[in-house]
């Protein structure tokens, strides 16, 4: 019994492969401004870039759903890890824009991927913090020996819940998916995690619609108090990162790259300054992807892995903040 306990305790969770996918339809700020102008809504490339750092985003076409994006990212991550559907014994999808009320997008994705041996599959809903939450759950299940190899995906089709009459929100978001394959390893991988939520702030970022009696009740489009979200985000992202560092016995100097949720370049820059990190050590994709919610961190991670910036042995700080209000960080060795 003691030998078994020691074996489980010695397990680490490491990233074996990454993948991502963006729908083909790309809208620059100018493209989006032209569309909005047809509805009498004024905006411009300069206005969007100055406030957010966003220059473009990708939107799905009609008929494309969350699991379609997740499938593409998942297949690429499995290919990078050198594994097949039969090797996956845990599937978690972080999303706020599921295919349907139920079953979970993870279950739908499981069918599309051909994972047929009964591996557990479920969604995690923590909005833009969803991927950090999902990583933490998967890490816990791997460390206890419940799973050996997990597929964790962040996927979103936020274009479906945007109010295109509200220029303060509709210019911010995009669609996409990012994925990682996690595996049990004797080598260090995820070193520490830190998760939080505060339900007192539900109203500052939410999509307050629901389905009842075959009808949509309330407003099914995204609502945000931008100033309140900004203030909360800057504060809690630094706190979560430092808490994760403390748990790992590490300091700011032990971060090779910061991969923050890609919401707003000013929030990202502020967090980096507080952690004493130069701009060259922050992975930024918000300029080309917009805010893809739970997909943003794995999208940015995969981008930096594939372009060669992130190498094996680099120490990464992943952090997210989202509606709920939720936030968290994961500190790991890639």
C-alpha positions as CSV (number, residue, x, y, z in Angstrom):
1,X,0.0,0.0,0.0
2,X,2.8,2.4,0.9
3,X,4.6,1.6,-2.4
4,X,1.4,2.3,-4.3
5,X,0.9,5.6,-2.5
6,X,4.5,6.6,-3.2
7,X,4.0,5.8,-6.9
8,X,1.0,8.0,-7.2
9,X,2.6,10.9,-5.3
10,X,5.6,10.8,-7.5
11,X,3.6,11.3,-10.7
12,X,3.8,14.6,-12.5
13,X,1.7,16.0,-15.3
14,X,3.5,17.2,-18.3
15,X,2.4,18.6,-21.7
16,X,3.1,16.0,-24.4
17,X,1.7,18.0,-27.3
18,X,-0.1,21.1,-28.3
19,X,-2.5,22.1,-31.1
20,X,-4.8,24.9,-32.2
21,X,-7.3,25.9,-34.8
22,X,-8.7,29.1,-36.1
23,X,-11.7,29.2,-38.5
24,X,-10.7,30.4,-42.0
25,X,-12.8,33.6,-42.0
26,X,-10.5,36.4,-40.8
27,X,-11.9,39.9,-40.1
28,X,-9.5,42.8,-39.8
29,X,-10.7,45.8,-37.8
30,X,-11.4,47.6,-41.1
31,X,-13.6,44.6,-42.2
32,X,-15.5,44.7,-38.9
33,X,-15.9,48.4,-39.0
34,X,-17.3,48.3,-42.5
35,X,-19.9,45.6,-41.4
36,X,-20.9,47.7,-38.3
37,X,-21.2,50.9,-40.4
38,X,-24.0,49.2,-42.4
39,X,-25.9,49.1,-39.0
40,X,-25.1,52.7,-38.2
41,X,-22.4,51.7,-35.6
42,X,-19.2,53.7,-35.8
43,X,-15.8,52.3,-35.0
44,X,-12.3,52.3,-36.6
45,X,-9.0,50.4,-36.6
46,X,-7.4,53.2,-34.6
47,X,-10.1,53.2,-31.9
48,X,-9.9,49.4,-31.5
49,X,-6.1,49.1,-31.5
50,X,-5.6,52.0,-29.1
51,X,-8.0,50.5,-26.5
52,X,-7.3,46.8,-26.9
53,X,-4.3,46.0,-29.1
54,X,-6.6,43.9,-31.3
55,X,-6.1,44.1,-35.1
56,X,-8.1,41.1,-36.3
57,X,-10.1,38.1,-35.2
58,X,-11.6,34.9,-36.8
59,X,-15.3,34.1,-37.0
60,X,-16.9,30.8,-37.8
61,X,-19.2,30.3,-40.8
62,X,-22.8,29.3,-40.4
63,X,-23.3,25.7,-39.3
64,X,-19.9,25.5,-37.6
65,X,-20.1,24.6,-33.9
66,X,-17.7,24.6,-30.9
67,X,-16.9,20.9,-31.2
68,X,-15.9,21.3,-34.8
69,X,-13.1,23.8,-33.8
70,X,-12.2,21.6,-30.8
71,X,-11.9,18.6,-33.0
72,X,-9.3,20.2,-35.3
73,X,-7.2,21.5,-32.3
74,X,-7.4,18.2,-30.6
75,X,-6.3,16.2,-33.6
76,X,-3.3,18.5,-34.0
77,X,-2.4,18.1,-30.3
78,X,-2.6,14.4,-30.5
79,X,-0.5,14.3,-33.6
80,X,2.2,16.5,-31.9
81,X,2.1,14.1,-28.9
82,X,2.3,11.0,-31.1
83,X,-0.9,9.5,-29.6
84,X,-4.2,8.3,-31.0
85,X,-7.8,8.2,-29.7
86,X,-7.2,4.9,-28.0
87,X,-4.5,6.5,-25.8
88,X,-6.7,9.2,-24.3
89,X,-8.4,8.2,-21.0
90,X,-9.7,11.7,-20.0
91,X,-11.3,14.4,-22.1
92,X,-12.1,17.9,-20.8
93,X,-13.4,20.8,-22.8
94,X,-13.4,24.4,-21.4
95,X,-16.1,26.4,-23.1
96,X,-18.8,29.0,-22.5
97,X,-20.3,28.4,-26.0
98,X,-21.3,24.7,-26.1
99,X,-22.9,23.0,-29.1
100,X,-26.1,22.4,-27.1
101,X,-27.6,22.5,-23.6
102,X,-26.6,18.8,-23.2
103,X,-24.8,16.6,-23.7
104,X,-21.5,18.2,-23.0
105,X,-19.4,19.4,-25.9
106,X,-16.7,17.0,-24.6
107,X,-19.0,14.1,-25.1
108,X,-19.9,15.3,-28.6
109,X,-16.2,15.7,-29.3
110,X,-15.4,12.3,-27.9
111,X,-17.7,10.8,-30.6
112,X,-16.1,12.8,-33.4
113,X,-12.6,11.8,-32.3
114,X,-13.5,8.1,-32.0
115,X,-12.6,7.7,-28.4
116,X,-14.7,4.7,-27.8
117,X,-13.3,2.9,-24.7
118,X,-15.4,4.7,-22.0
119,X,-13.0,7.5,-21.0
120,X,-14.7,10.2,-18.9
121,X,-15.6,13.3,-20.8
122,X,-17.0,16.6,-19.4
123,X,-17.0,20.4,-19.9
124,X,-15.6,23.0,-17.6
125,X,-17.4,26.4,-17.5
126,X,-15.2,29.2,-16.0
127,X,-15.4,31.5,-19.1
128,X,-12.0,33.0,-19.9
129,X,-10.4,31.1,-17.0
130,X,-11.8,27.9,-18.2
131,X,-8.5,26.4,-19.6
132,X,-6.6,27.1,-16.4
133,X,-9.4,25.4,-14.5
134,X,-9.5,22.5,-16.8
135,X,-5.7,22.0,-16.6
136,X,-5.9,22.0,-12.9
137,X,-8.7,19.4,-12.8
138,X,-6.8,17.2,-15.3
139,X,-3.6,17.6,-13.3
140,X,-5.3,16.5,-10.1
141,X,-6.8,13.4,-11.8
142,X,-3.5,12.4,-13.3
143,X,-1.6,12.9,-10.0
144,X,-4.1,10.6,-8.2
145,X,-3.7,7.9,-10.9
146,X,-7.3,8.2,-12.1
147,X,-6.0,9.1,-15.6
148,X,-2.8,8.6,-17.4
149,X,-3.2,10.7,-20.5
150,X,-5.7,13.6,-20.8
151,X,-6.8,15.7,-23.7
152,X,-7.7,19.3,-22.5
153,X,-9.2,21.7,-25.0
154,X,-10.4,25.3,-24.8
155,X,-12.8,26.1,-27.6
156,X,-15.2,29.0,-28.2
157,X,-17.6,30.5,-30.8
158,X,-18.1,33.8,-29.1
159,X,-19.3,35.4,-32.4
160,X,-22.6,33.7,-31.7
161,X,-23.3,35.6,-28.4
162,X,-22.1,39.1,-29.4
163,X,-24.3,42.1,-29.6
164,X,-23.2,43.8,-32.8
165,X,-24.9,47.0,-31.8
166,X,-22.5,47.4,-28.9
167,X,-19.2,48.4,-30.2
168,X,-17.5,48.3,-26.8
169,X,-17.9,44.5,-26.7
170,X,-18.4,43.1,-30.3
171,X,-14.9,44.3,-31.4
172,X,-13.2,42.3,-28.7
173,X,-14.0,38.7,-29.3
174,X,-13.1,35.9,-31.8
175,X,-13.6,32.2,-32.3
176,X,-11.0,29.5,-32.1
177,X,-9.7,26.4,-30.2
178,X,-6.5,25.3,-28.5
179,X,-5.6,21.9,-27.0
180,X,-3.0,20.1,-25.1
181,X,-2.3,16.4,-24.4
182,X,-1.2,15.9,-20.8
183,X,0.4,12.7,-19.6
184,X,1.7,11.2,-16.4
185,X,5.4,11.5,-16.1
186,X,8.3,11.1,-13.7
187,X,9.6,14.4,-15.1
188,X,8.3,17.6,-13.6
189,X,5.6,19.4,-15.6
190,X,2.8,21.3,-13.9
191,X,4.5,22.6,-10.7
192,X,1.6,24.5,-9.1
193,X,-1.9,25.8,-9.7
194,X,-4.0,28.5,-8.1
195,X,-7.8,28.9,-8.7
196,X,-10.3,31.4,-7.4
197,X,-13.8,32.8,-7.9
198,X,-15.9,35.5,-6.5
199,X,-19.6,35.4,-7.3
200,X,-20.3,38.9,-6.0
201,X,-19.1,40.2,-9.4
202,X,-21.4,38.1,-11.6
203,X,-22.9,41.2,-13.2
204,X,-19.7,42.8,-14.6
205,X,-19.3,40.2,-17.2
206,X,-22.1,37.8,-18.2
207,X,-24.5,36.5,-20.9
208,X,-27.7,36.6,-18.9
209,X,-30.0,34.7,-21.3
210,X,-31.4,31.2,-20.7
211,X,-33.7,28.7,-22.3
212,X,-37.2,27.9,-20.9
213,X,-40.3,26.4,-22.4
214,X,-38.7,26.4,-25.8
215,X,-37.9,30.1,-25.7
216,X,-34.9,32.2,-24.9
217,X,-35.5,34.2,-21.7
218,X,-33.4,37.3,-20.9
219,X,-30.7,38.6,-23.2
220,X,-28.5,35.9,-24.8
221,X,-25.7,38.4,-25.7
222,X,-22.6,39.2,-23.9
223,X,-22.6,42.2,-21.4
224,X,-19.5,43.7,-19.8
225,X,-18.6,46.6,-17.5
226,X,-15.2,47.2,-19.1
227,X,-13.8,49.4,-16.4
228,X,-14.8,47.1,-13.6
229,X,-13.4,44.0,-15.4
230,X,-10.1,45.9,-16.1
231,X,-9.6,46.8,-12.5
232,X,-10.3,43.3,-11.2
233,X,-8.2,41.6,-13.9
234,X,-5.1,43.7,-13.2
235,X,-5.3,43.0,-9.5
236,X,-6.1,39.3,-9.4
237,X,-3.8,38.2,-12.2
238,X,-0.7,39.3,-10.3
239,X,-2.0,37.8,-7.1
240,X,-2.7,34.4,-8.8
241,X,0.7,34.3,-10.5
242,X,2.5,35.1,-7.2
243,X,0.5,32.5,-5.3
244,X,1.4,29.9,-7.9
245,X,5.1,30.9,-7.7
246,X,5.0,30.7,-3.9
247,X,3.5,27.2,-4.0
248,X,6.3,26.1,-6.2
249,X,9.0,27.9,-4.2
250,X,9.8,30.1,-7.2
251,X,10.2,33.8,-7.9
252,X,9.5,36.2,-10.7
253,X,13.0,35.4,-12.1
254,X,11.9,31.8,-12.5
255,X,9.4,32.6,-15.3
256,X,10.7,32.2,-18.9
257,X,7.5,33.1,-20.6
258,X,4.1,34.6,-19.4
259,X,1.1,33.3,-21.4
260,X,-1.8,35.3,-20.1
261,X,-5.4,35.2,-21.2
262,X,-5.5,37.3,-24.4
263,X,-8.2,39.9,-23.5
264,X,-6.6,43.3,-23.7
265,X,-2.9,44.2,-24.4
266,X,-3.0,46.8,-21.6
267,X,-4.0,44.2,-19.0
268,X,-1.3,41.9,-20.2
269,X,1.4,44.6,-20.2
270,X,0.4,45.7,-16.7
271,X,0.7,42.1,-15.4
272,X,4.1,41.6,-17.0
273,X,5.4,44.8,-15.5
274,X,4.3,43.7,-12.0
275,X,6.1,40.4,-12.5
276,X,9.2,42.2,-13.8
277,X,9.0,40.6,-17.3
278,X,10.1,42.3,-20.5
279,X,7.7,42.4,-23.5
280,X,9.9,39.8,-25.2
281,X,8.9,37.3,-22.5
282,X,5.1,37.7,-22.9
283,X,3.3,35.6,-25.6
284,X,0.9,37.9,-27.4
285,X,-1.7,36.7,-29.9
286,X,-4.6,39.1,-29.0
287,X,-3.6,41.3,-31.9
288,X,-4.4,38.6,-34.5
289,X,-7.0,36.5,-32.6
290,X,-8.9,38.9,-30.4
291,X,-10.3,37.5,-27.1
292,X,-11.1,33.8,-27.7
293,X,-12.1,33.3,-24.1
294,X,-11.2,29.7,-22.9
295,X,-9.3,29.1,-26.2
296,X,-6.9,32.0,-25.8
297,X,-4.2,30.5,-23.6
298,X,-3.9,27.2,-25.4
299,X,-4.0,29.1,-28.8
300,X,-1.1,31.4,-27.6
301,X,0.8,28.4,-26.2
302,X,0.6,26.4,-29.4
303,X,1.6,29.4,-31.5
304,X,4.7,30.0,-29.4
305,X,5.6,26.3,-29.4
306,X,5.3,26.0,-33.1
307,X,7.2,29.1,-33.9
308,X,10.1,27.9,-31.7
309,X,10.0,30.5,-28.9
310,X,8.9,28.0,-26.3
311,X,11.3,25.1,-25.9
312,X,11.4,22.0,-23.6
313,X,12.6,23.1,-20.2
314,X,11.1,26.6,-20.3
315,X,9.2,27.6,-17.3
316,X,5.8,29.0,-18.2
317,X,3.2,31.0,-16.2
318,X,-0.3,30.6,-17.6
319,X,-3.0,32.8,-16.2
320,X,-6.6,33.6,-16.9
321,X,-9.5,35.8,-15.7
322,X,-13.1,35.7,-16.7
323,X,-16.7,36.1,-15.9
324,X,-18.0,34.6,-12.7
325,X,-15.7,36.3,-11.6
326,X,-13.1,33.6,-12.0
327,X,-9.3,33.7,-12.1
328,X,-6.3,31.4,-11.7
329,X,-2.8,30.5,-12.8
330,X,-0.8,27.4,-13.7
331,X,3.0,27.4,-13.3
332,X,4.7,24.6,-15.3
333,X,7.9,23.4,-17.0
334,X,7.2,22.8,-20.6
